[in-house]
Amino acid sequence: MTSGLAIIGNCSYSALLRNGSVEWLCWPRPDSSFVFGPLLDREQGGAFVVEATEASDVRQEYLENTNVLRTVFSGPDGAFELLDFAPRFIQYDRSFKPLMLVRIMRPLAGEPRARVRCAPRYDYGLVEATSWRASNHLEYRGLPAPVRLTTNVPLTYIEDERSFLVERDQHLVLTWGQPLEAGLEDTAERFLERTVDYWRRWVKATRTPRDYQREVIRSALVLKLHQFEDTGALLAATTTSLPEHPGSGRTWDYRYCWLRDAYFTLNALERLGHSEEMERFLQFLRNLVDESGGALQPAYRINGSPDAPERELEHLAGYEGEKPVRIGNQALKHLQNDVYGEMVLAASRLFLDTRFVGEIPPATAERIVELLVDQIDARLDEPDAGPWEFRGRTRLHSFSVLMHWAGARRAVEIAETLGAEALAAKARDLETRAAELLATRCWDEEVGALTQVAGEPQLDAAMLLAVHLGYLAPDDPRAASHVDAIRAALSIDGGLLRRYATPDDFGVPEAAFLVCTFWLVEALALLGRTDEARELFERLLELDNGLGLYAENILPGSLTQSGNFPQTYSHVGLINAAFRVSRRWD
């Protein structure tokens, strides 16, 4: 499982590590092949491992308020620490974020011995790199770009995988493409100092609630790592093919930008006070809208490409033997109409927030909103795959209608601000029509809730957002009925929520979907049931993986994490819920 799995990164790439082993690292982009992927195959996934030969205890922690990981190996012969990080800091008024992994070993006590093994792979394990030795580095060939390990560990020990004494600080710098051509020790130590300083300054600029600050800060750091800074795209997760629950076949590639997830991430970033990340994503969105004329897919590659054909890699063993291993995702081609409302909500930050005055000409803003409103108008009652991407059939999903309503309502506000009277009138009419659809076709009086699909009784945890978005006001009697009905129908294992409880293309979902339970926390708080909300929230905090990180799901019974990791949705849910249930500073 994901227990003890840590993430480091620098907004060019991320890596997952556990106890000195690089379990997952894709270069040159997060959606490229892995260079190290033992997470999916111990034999064909390659390896980059620093281990103690006599360790009886291994402990991991982050340097406080950073994305720098510290691992301490202790044993009868002594102890040493390993610091792992991806350099990131401001240099020449730009972000310095190279494709470089830095690993620093420091002796702490006694005479500890360590072993280093480095064996890069590519094309998802099909290509094994060859290596040759230079004066102070190992060069790995056969990959799309040179990979170099520059180190002051004796190269013979690494090549022969032999143990050695850790008698002094030793440095390992692995690079893709551009090698390290400066002094090793000085550069590694300077990069460490500047990277720690960068992350702590970023955290200082983060708004936090009064309670749950450490949890919120760790989640904020996770969100930051999931923005591919070059384009502004926000990734759903770092990994592919970690199963939603054992034997489910639900093994998806999440290394893409889902517009829905991105909208919720923007909400969290706004709460945290980070507008720079918001601006980068909205530039990514503007490019998509301009290129497509307003017609949007639910997800895109991080370069904005609409294509990521889904295929199965039969040669890989899979995470803990779970198959299939997939790369690409069919969801990019699904029809999911909720994205239009969400993108109006997302883009409205630039148009209504006075901090961004002058960033976008009013005529451009009006055109973008008009294109999105036209799509809402054309698709108001069109069946689609829904937010959970049903593959077998399309229906009129209440969630899509809810987001039409929310997007149209926000479009009215934008149009009025811009003085675009015709657009305001059209959006106002759409808001009314969407509200009528929700009231007449999506509300089930007998169930006492907005259902998953118009005219059908099954429930969906995503519809909790009807309370968050204001369609069901907290003092509306339907709001409490709606929340309680969803909670009763979808709760498993003491209050954790599934997304839905009806069969889909792969059977009935067994795992609890973490963000849905965080949504329930928020809904209870909005209804004034703060004690209930806080109790459930604190139970969720006990389910982290030991480092404050969360995957997509929680398995009932064992209460262990499952699914792709770390999942931005889960961390967004934690941040938003923390702000809802925390005591106020005043």
C-alpha positions in Angstrom: 0.0 0.0 0.0 1.0 3.7 0.0 2.1 3.7 3.7 5.4 5.4 4.0 5.4 6.6 0.4 6.7 10.2 0.1 6.6 12.7 -2.7 9.3 15.2 -3.6 9.4 17.4 -6.7 10.0 20.9 -8.2 7.0 21.5 -10.5 9.0 20.1 -13.5 8.8 16.5 -12.2 7.9 14.6 -9.0 9.3 11.4 -7.5 7.9 9.0 -5.0 10.3 7.4 -2.4 10.1 4.9 0.4 12.9 4.1 2.8 15.7 5.2 0.4 14.2 3.6 -2.7 13.0 5.8 -5.6 9.7 4.0 -6.3 8.5 6.2 -9.1 10.1 8.9 -11.3 9.1 9.9 -14.8 11.3 12.1 -17.0 11.4 14.4 -18.8 7.7 15.1 -18.0 5.3 13.7 -15.4 3.4 11.9 -18.2 6.6 10.5 -19.7 7.8 6.9 -19.2 9.2 6.1 -15.8 13.0 6.1 -15.4 12.4 4.3 -12.1 9.2 2.4 -11.7 9.5 -0.4 -9.1 6.1 0.7 -7.9 4.7 -1.2 -10.9 7.3 -3.9 -11.4 10.2 -4.8 -9.1 12.1 -6.6 -11.9 11.5 -4.3 -14.9 11.0 -1.1 -13.1 14.7 -0.3 -12.6 16.1 0.9 -9.3 17.8 3.8 -7.5 18.2 2.7 -4.0 20.3 4.0 -1.0 20.1 1.4 1.8 21.8 0.6 5.0 23.3 -2.9 5.1 22.5 -3.4 8.8 19.5 -1.2 9.4 17.2 -2.3 12.2 15.1 0.9 12.1 14.3 3.3 9.2 12.4 6.5 9.8 11.1 9.1 7.3 10.0 12.7 7.8 9.9 15.9 5.8 12.1 18.8 6.8 9.4 21.0 8.3 7.5 23.1 5.8 9.4 21.8 2.8 9.3 19.1 0.1 12.7 17.8 1.2 12.6 14.2 2.6 14.8 13.0 5.4 15.3 9.3 6.0 17.3 8.0 9.0 18.8 4.5 8.9 19.8 3.1 12.3 21.4 -0.3 13.1 24.0 -1.9 15.4 26.9 -0.4 13.5 25.6 3.2 13.6 23.3 5.6 11.8 23.2 7.9 8.9 20.6 10.2 7.3 19.6 10.6 3.7 18.2 13.9 2.3 16.3 13.7 -1.0 15.1 16.7 -2.9 14.4 18.2 -6.3 16.1 21.6 -6.5 13.7 24.5 -6.8 14.5 28.2 -6.1 14.4 31.6 -7.8 17.4 32.4 -9.9 17.7 35.3 -12.4 14.1 36.2 -11.6 12.9 32.8 -12.8 12.1 29.5 -11.2 15.1 27.2 -11.3 13.6 23.7 -11.5 16.0 21.3 -13.3 15.5 17.6 -14.1 17.8 16.7 -11.2 17.5 14.5 -8.2 19.9 15.3 -5.3 20.6 12.7 -2.6 22.9 13.6 0.4 24.1 11.0 2.9 25.4 12.2 6.3 26.8 10.0 9.1 25.1 10.5 12.4 26.7 7.9 14.8 29.0 5.0 14.8 30.3 3.4 11.6 27.3 2.8 9.4 27.6 1.0 6.1 25.4 1.7 3.0 24.9 0.4 -0.5 23.8 2.3 -3.6 22.2 0.8 -6.6 21.3 2.7 -9.8 19.7 1.0 -12.8 17.6 3.4 -15.0 15.0 2.0 -17.5 12.8 3.5 -20.1 9.8 2.8 -22.3 8.0 1.6 -19.2 10.7 -1.0 -18.5 11.4 -2.3 -22.0 14.7 -0.4 -22.4 17.5 -1.1 -20.0 20.2 1.6 -20.0 23.8 0.7 -20.6 26.4 2.5 -18.5 30.0 3.6 -18.7 32.3 5.2 -16.1 34.0 8.6 -16.5 36.2 10.4 -14.0 33.6 11.2 -11.4 30.3 10.1 -12.8 28.4 7.2 -14.4 26.8 7.9 -17.7 23.7 5.9 -18.7 22.9 5.5 -22.4 20.1 4.1 -24.5 17.5 6.6 -23.1 16.0 9.5 -25.1 18.5 11.8 -23.3 21.7 11.2 -21.4 21.3 10.3 -17.7 24.3 11.0 -15.5 25.0 10.1 -11.9 27.6 12.5 -10.5 28.9 11.4 -7.1 31.7 11.3 -4.6 30.8 7.7 -3.6 33.4 5.4 -5.2 32.0 4.4 -8.6 33.2 0.9 -8.2 31.0 0.4 -5.2 28.0 1.6 -7.1 28.7 -0.5 -10.2 29.4 -3.6 -8.2 26.6 -2.8 -5.7 29.0 -3.3 -2.8 28.6 -1.8 0.7 30.8 1.0 2.0 31.4 3.0 5.1 29.5 6.3 5.4 32.4 8.2 7.0 31.7 11.7 5.7 29.0 13.5 3.8 28.5 11.9 0.4 26.5 13.3 -2.5 24.6 11.7 -5.5 23.2 14.0 -8.2 21.2 12.3 -11.0 20.4 14.4 -14.0 18.4 14.0 -17.2 19.8 15.8 -20.3 21.9 18.7 -18.9 24.5 17.3 -16.6 26.0 18.8 -13.4 29.1 20.7 -14.5 29.8 22.6 -11.3 31.5 21.4 -8.1 29.5 18.5 -6.7 29.6 19.0 -2.9 29.3 22.8 -2.9 26.5 22.7 -5.5 24.5 20.0 -3.8 24.7 21.8 -0.4 23.9 25.2 -1.9 21.0 23.7 -3.8 19.7 22.1 -0.5 19.9 25.4 1.4 18.2 27.4 -1.3 15.5 24.7 -1.9 14.7 24.6 1.8 14.5 28.4 1.9 12.2 28.5 -1.2 9.7 26.1 0.3 9.6 27.8 3.7 9.1 31.2 2.1 6.3 29.7 0.0 4.7 28.2 3.2 5.0 31.6 4.9 2.9 33.1 2.2 0.2 30.5 2.7 -2.9 31.3 4.5 -3.8 28.7 7.1 -6.8 28.0 9.3 -6.3 28.3 13.1 -6.6 24.5 13.6 -5.0 21.7 11.5 -2.2 23.9 10.2 0.4 21.1 9.7 -2.1 19.0 7.7 -3.2 22.0 5.6 0.5 23.0 4.9 1.4 19.5 3.8 -1.6 19.3 1.5 -0.8 22.7 0.1 2.8 21.5 -0.7 1.3 18.5 -2.4 -1.0 20.7 -4.6 2.0 22.9 -5.5 3.9 19.8 -6.8 1.1 18.8 -9.0 1.2 21.9 -11.1 3.4 21.4 -14.2 4.7 24.9 -14.1 5.8 25.1 -17.8 2.2 25.2 -19.0 0.1 25.7 -15.8 -1.7 22.4 -16.1 -2.7 20.7 -12.8 -2.3 17.0 -12.6 -4.8 14.7 -10.9 -2.1 12.5 -9.4 1.5 11.5 -9.8 0.9 7.8 -10.7 -0.8 5.4 -13.1 -2.5 2.1 -12.4 -2.7 2.0 -8.6 -6.0 0.1 -8.2 -9.0 1.7 -6.6 -9.5 -1.6 -4.7 -7.9 -5.0 -5.1 -9.2 -7.1 -8.0 -11.3 -4.3 -9.3 -9.6 -3.7 -12.7 -10.0 0.0 -12.0 -6.4 0.9 -12.7 -6.3 4.3 -14.4 -3.6 6.7 -15.6 -4.1 10.0 -13.7 -1.1 11.9 -14.9 -3.3 14.3 -16.9 -5.2 17.5 -16.2 -8.9 17.0 -15.5 -10.6 20.4 -15.7 -13.0 19.4 -13.0 -10.2 18.5 -10.6 -8.4 21.7 -11.6 -11.4 23.8 -10.7 -11.5 22.4 -7.2 -7.8 22.8 -6.9 -8.1 26.5 -7.8 -10.7 26.9 -5.0 -8.2 25.5 -2.5 -5.4 27.6 -3.8 -7.5 30.7 -3.5 -8.3 29.8 0.2 -4.6 29.4 0.7 -3.8 32.8 -0.8 -1.8 31.6 -3.8 -2.8 33.5 -6.9 0.3 32.8 -9.0 -0.6 29.1 -9.5 -4.2 30.2 -10.2 -3.0 32.6 -13.0 -0.8 29.8 -14.6 -3.7 27.4 -14.8 -6.1 30.1 -16.2 -3.6 30.8 -18.9 -3.7 27.0 -19.7 -7.5 27.2 -19.8 -7.5 30.3 -22.1 -5.3 28.4 -24.6 -7.8 25.5 -24.6 -10.8 27.7 -25.1 -9.2 29.7 -27.8 -8.0 26.6 -29.7 -11.3 24.7 -29.4 -13.8 27.6 -29.8 -15.2 26.7 -26.4 -15.9 23.0 -26.8 -13.9 21.3 -24.0 -12.9 17.8 -23.2 -13.0 16.7 -19.6 -9.2 16.2 -19.5 -6.1 17.0 -21.4 -2.4 16.2 -21.5 -0.3 18.6 -19.6 0.8 20.3 -22.9 -2.8 20.9 -23.8 -3.0 18.0 -26.3 -6.5 16.4 -26.5 -5.1 12.9 -27.2 -3.8 10.3 -24.8 -4.8 6.9 -26.2 -5.4 4.3 -23.5 -3.5 1.1 -23.8 -2.5 -1.8 -21.5 1.1 -2.7 -20.8 1.1 -6.5 -20.4 4.8 -6.8 -19.7 4.6 -5.1 -16.3 3.6 -7.0 -13.2 1.4 -4.2 -11.8 1.2 -2.6 -8.4 1.2 -5.5 -5.9 0.3 -7.7 -8.9 -2.8 -5.7 -9.8 -3.6 -5.5 -13.5 -4.0 -4.2 -16.1 -1.3 -1.5 -16.1 -2.6 1.3 -18.3 -1.1 4.4 -19.8 -3.3 7.0 -21.5 -6.9 7.5 -20.5 -10.1 7.0 -22.5 -11.7 9.7 -20.3 -10.1 12.4 -22.4 -12.7 11.5 -25.1 -15.7 11.3 -22.9 -18.6 13.7 -22.9 -18.7 15.3 -19.5 -20.8 18.5 -19.7 -20.2 19.7 -16.2 -16.8 21.1 -17.3 -18.4 24.2 -18.8 -19.9 25.5 -15.6 -16.7 24.7 -13.7 -14.6 26.6 -16.2 -16.8 29.7 -15.9 -16.4 29.4 -12.1 -12.6 29.0 -12.5 -12.2 31.8 -15.1 -14.3 34.2 -13.0 -11.4 34.6 -10.7 -9.5 36.6 -13.3 -12.6 38.7 -14.3 -14.0 39.5 -10.8 -11.0 39.7 -8.6 -9.7 43.3 -8.6 -6.1 42.0 -8.1 -6.1 40.9 -11.7 -7.5 44.2 -13.2 -5.9 44.8 -16.6 -4.6 41.2 -17.0 -7.3 40.4 -19.6 -9.0 43.0 -21.9 -12.8 43.2 -21.3 -13.6 42.1 -24.8 -11.5 39.0 -24.4 -13.1 38.2 -21.1 -16.6 38.6 -22.6 -15.7 36.3 -25.5 -14.4 33.5 -23.3 -17.5 33.6 -21.0 -19.8 33.8 -24.0 -18.2 30.7 -25.6 -18.7 28.8 -22.4 -22.2 30.0 -21.9 -23.1 29.0 -25.4 -21.9 25.5 -24.6 -24.0 25.3 -21.5 -27.0 26.4 -23.5 -26.4 23.7 -26.1 -25.9 21.0 -23.6 -28.3 21.9 -20.8 -30.2 18.6 -20.9 -27.8 16.5 -22.9 -27.0 13.0 -21.5 -23.3 12.5 -20.7 -20.9 10.2 -18.9 -21.2 12.1 -15.6 -18.4 13.1 -13.2 -17.4 9.5 -12.5 -16.8 8.7 -16.2 -19.2 5.9 -16.8 -18.1 4.1 -19.9 -21.1 2.0 -20.8 -23.9 4.6 -21.3 -24.9 8.2 -21.2 -27.6 9.8 -19.1 -28.7 13.2 -17.8 -26.6 13.4 -14.7 -27.8 15.8 -12.0 -24.2 16.9 -11.3 -23.8 18.3 -14.9 -27.1 20.2 -14.4 -25.9 21.5 -11.1 -22.7 22.8 -12.6 -24.7 24.3 -15.5 -26.7 26.2 -12.9 -23.6 27.3 -10.9 -21.7 28.4 -14.1 -24.7 30.3 -15.5 -25.2 32.1 -12.2 -21.6 33.2 -12.1 -21.7 34.2 -15.8 -24.5 36.6 -14.9 -22.2 38.3 -12.4 -19.3 38.5 -14.8 -21.5 39.9 -17.6 -22.9 42.5 -15.4 -19.4 43.6 -14.3 -18.4 43.8 -17.9 -21.5 45.7 -18.9 -22.4 42.9 -21.4 -26.2 43.1 -21.1 -27.1 40.5 -23.8 -24.7 38.0 -22.2 -26.2 38.7 -18.8 -29.7 38.1 -20.0 -28.8 34.8 -21.7 -26.9 33.6 -18.6 -29.8 34.6 -16.4 -32.2 32.6 -18.5 -29.9 29.6 -18.4 -29.7 29.8 -14.6 -33.5 29.7 -14.4 -33.8 26.8 -16.8 -31.1 24.8 -15.0 -32.7 25.4 -11.6 -36.1 24.2 -13.0 -34.4 21.0 -14.3 -32.9 20.4 -10.9 -36.2 21.0 -9.1 -38.5 19.0 -11.5 -36.3 16.2 -12.9 -33.5 15.7 -10.5 -35.1 16.1 -7.1 -36.8 12.9 -5.8 -39.4 13.7 -3.2 -39.6 10.1 -2.0 -35.9 9.8 -1.6 -35.6 13.4 -0.2 -32.6 14.2 -2.3 -31.2 15.3 -5.6 -30.4 12.0 -7.3 -27.5 10.9 -9.5 -29.5 10.7 -12.7 -32.7 12.6 -13.6 -35.7 10.4 -13.0 -33.8 7.6 -11.3 -33.6 7.1 -7.5 -29.9 6.2 -6.9 -27.7 8.7 -5.1 -24.3 10.2 -5.8 -21.9 11.8 -3.3 -21.0 14.5 -5.8 -24.4 16.0 -5.3 -23.4 17.1 -1.8 -22.0 20.0 -3.7 -25.5 21.4 -4.1 -25.1 22.6 -0.6 -21.5 24.0 -1.1 -22.5 25.8 -4.3 -25.6 27.3 -2.7 -28.4 25.6 -4.7 -29.7 24.2 -1.5 -29.3 26.9 1.1 -28.4 25.7 4.7 -31.8 26.9 6.0 -33.7 25.1 3.2 -35.3 22.0 4.8 -34.3 20.1 1.7 -30.7 20.6 2.4 -30.6 18.5 5.6 -32.8 15.9 4.0 -30.5 15.7 1.0 -27.3 15.4 3.0 -28.7 12.8 5.3 -30.1 10.7 2.5 -26.7 10.6 0.7 -24.9 9.9 4.0 -27.3 7.0 4.8 -27.1 5.5 1.3 -23.4 5.7 0.7 -21.7 5.4 4.1 -19.4 2.4 4.7 -17.2 1.6 7.7 -18.4 4.3 10.1 -19.2 7.2 7.9 -16.7 7.0 5.0 -18.5 7.7 1.7 -18.5 5.8 -1.6 -19.1 7.8 -4.7 -22.2 5.8 -5.5 -23.5 2.3 -4.7 -24.9 1.1 -8.0 -23.1 -1.2 -10.5 -21.1 0.4 -13.2 -18.9 -1.0 -16.0 -16.7 -2.8 -13.5 -19.3 -3.8 -10.8 -20.1 -2.1 -7.5 -17.4 0.2 -6.1 -16.1 -1.1 -2.8 -13.7 1.6 -1.7 -14.6 4.9 0.0 -13.6 7.9 -2.1 -11.8 10.3 0.1 -12.8 13.6 -1.4 -16.5 12.6 -1.0 -16.1 12.2 2.7 -14.4 15.6 2.9 -17.3 17.0 1.0 -19.6 15.5 3.7 -17.6 17.2 6.4 -18.1 20.6 4.6 -21.8 19.9 4.1 -22.3 19.1 7.8 -20.4 22.2 8.8 -22.6 24.4 6.4 -25.7 22.9 8.0 -24.4 24.1 11.4 -23.6 20.5 12.6 -20.0 21.5 13.4 -19.4 18.9 16.1 -20.4 16.1 13.7 -18.3 17.6 11.0 -15.2 18.0 13.2 -15.5 14.4 14.5 -15.6 13.0 11.0 -12.8 15.2 9.8 -10.5 14.2 12.6 -11.2 10.6 11.8 -10.0 11.2 8.3 -6.8 12.8 9.5 -6.0 9.6 11.3 -6.0 7.7 7.9 -3.0 9.5 6.3 -0.1 7.4 5.2 2.2 8.4 8.0 3.6 11.4 6.2 0.4 13.5 5.9 -0.3 12.2 2.3 -3.4 10.7 0.8 -4.3 8.4 -2.1 -7.7 8.4 -3.8 -9.5 5.9 -1.7 -9.8 4.1 1.7 -10.5 0.4 1.8 -13.2 -0.6 4.2 -12.2 -3.0 7.0 -8.5 -2.4 6.8 -8.8 1.4 6.5 -5.7 1.4 4.3 -5.3 3.7 1.3 -5.7 2.6 -2.3 -5.7 4.2 -5.7 -3.4 6.7 -7.4 -1.1 8.7 -5.2 -0.9 11.4 -4.1 -4.4 12.4 -5.2 -4.9 16.1 -5.6 -8.7 15.7 -5.1 -8.1 14.2 -1.6 -5.8 17.0 -0.6 -8.1 19.7 -1.9 -10.9 18.1 0.1 -8.7 18.2 3.3 -7.8 21.9 2.8 -11.4 23.0 2.2 -12.8 21.0 5.0 -10.1 22.2 7.4 -11.1 25.8 6.8 -14.8 24.9 7.3 -14.4 23.2 10.7 -11.6 25.2 12.2 -12.1 27.8 14.8 -11.8 31.3 13.5 -8.8 33.4 14.2 -11.0 36.1 15.7 
